[in-house]
Amino acid sequence: MAEFKLYCFAQSGNAFKVALMLNLCAAKWEPRWVDFFGGETRTPEYRAVNEMGEVPVLEHRGKRLSQSGVILHYLAAHFGKFAGGNDDERREILRWMLWDNHKLTSYIATLRYMVHLAKVGEPQVHDFLRGRMKTSLGILDSHLQNRSFAIGDRPTIADLSLCGYLYWPDEFGISWPDYPGVDAWLERIRALPGWVHPYELMPGHPRKG
Ligand SMILES: N[C@@H](CCC(=O)N[C@@H](CS)C(=O)NCC(=O)O)C(=O)O
């Protein structure tokens, strides 16, 4: 029987961050598919699961956790893997995860939703988001020019957070050779035992209808 239950859907990069962590830790987990595109996260039933109306949610031993960063932090402590080894490293992990949530994932996820998934929004809005995304990818690329992973020479939950949306470059119009530091880093993460592409790791791809 599965020890962890993850509310997720295949197109969610935020859920992928957690699903990937569970897989890399060889956890016994099962997905609970959320019908995001059918409006499930806006229903009263789902709000009772997560008042924020978001995926991912992780259930484990009577606890129900949301926010991918919080869940990754919880799992790192639980498994003793992908965590910081001292206070400086823990602060550095937190710094990159906060930056990811605000400046990287937020813009990429919104742009991809508009141009690829829902096909909505004005061109000026897309251009604004694309500009913000490219600035953030440039910052990440510079950071990764002279280190293997976000906080040094080994992967941590900061990497799992930062890479959440980055295995779909064609869906938001990016070519990784333009960002060689990011390109090489994504390959290093892909090489970790247990890595599976988000569309194969979580249910709901391809979308029906
Ligand atoms: N900061 C949150 C973001 C979660 C998030 O935006 N999830 C999306 C799916 S990828 C969602 O459920 N959105 C529902 C909504 O905004 O209505 C996290 O890291 O978990």
The ligand as an SDF file (V2000), in Angstrom:
LIG
                    3D

 20 19  0  0  0  0  0  0  0  0999 V2000
    3.1690   28.1640   -4.8630 N   0  0  0  0  0  0  0  0  0  0  0  0
    2.3510   27.0040   -5.1170 C   0  0  0  0  0  0  0  0  0  0  0  0
    1.7570   27.1170   -6.5030 C   0  0  0  0  0  0  0  0  0  0  0  0
    0.7570   26.0100   -6.7820 C   0  0  0  0  0  0  0  0  0  0  0  0
   -0.0320   26.2570   -8.0450 C   0  0  0  0  0  0  0  0  0  0  0  0
   -0.1120   27.3680   -8.5940 O   0  0  0  0  0  0  0  0  0  0  0  0
   -0.6670   25.1780   -8.5250 N   0  0  0  0  0  0  0  0  0  0  0  0
   -1.4940   25.2710   -9.6960 C   0  0  0  0  0  0  0  0  0  0  0  0
   -1.2730   24.0620  -10.5730 C   0  0  0  0  0  0  0  0  0  0  0  0
    0.3720   24.0130  -11.1800 S   0  0  0  0  0  0  0  0  0  0  0  0
   -2.9290   25.2740   -9.2480 C   0  0  0  0  0  0  0  0  0  0  0  0
   -3.3560   24.3630   -8.5970 O   0  0  0  0  0  0  0  0  0  0  0  0
   -3.6740   26.3340   -9.5810 N   0  0  0  0  0  0  0  0  0  0  0  0
   -5.0580   26.4020   -9.2740 C   0  0  0  0  0  0  0  0  0  0  0  0
   -5.5450   27.8120   -9.2880 C   0  0  0  0  0  0  0  0  0  0  0  0
   -4.7250   28.7430   -9.2360 O   0  0  0  0  0  0  0  0  0  0  0  0
   -6.7660   27.9760   -9.3700 O   0  0  0  0  0  0  0  0  0  0  0  0
    3.1720   25.7310   -4.9540 C   0  0  0  0  0  0  0  0  0  0  0  0
    4.3980   25.8070   -5.1350 O   0  0  0  0  0  0  0  0  0  0  0  0
    2.6200   24.6540   -4.6130 O   0  0  0  0  0  0  0  0  0  0  0  0
  1  2  1  0
  2  3  1  0
  2 18  1  0
  3  4  1  0
  4  5  1  0
  5  6  2  0
  5  7  1  0
  7  8  1  0
  8  9  1  0
  8 11  1  0
  9 10  1  0
 11 12  2  0
 11 13  1  0
 13 14  1  0
 14 15  1  0
 15 16  2  0
 15 17  1  0
 18 19  2  0
 18 20  1  0
M  END
$$$$
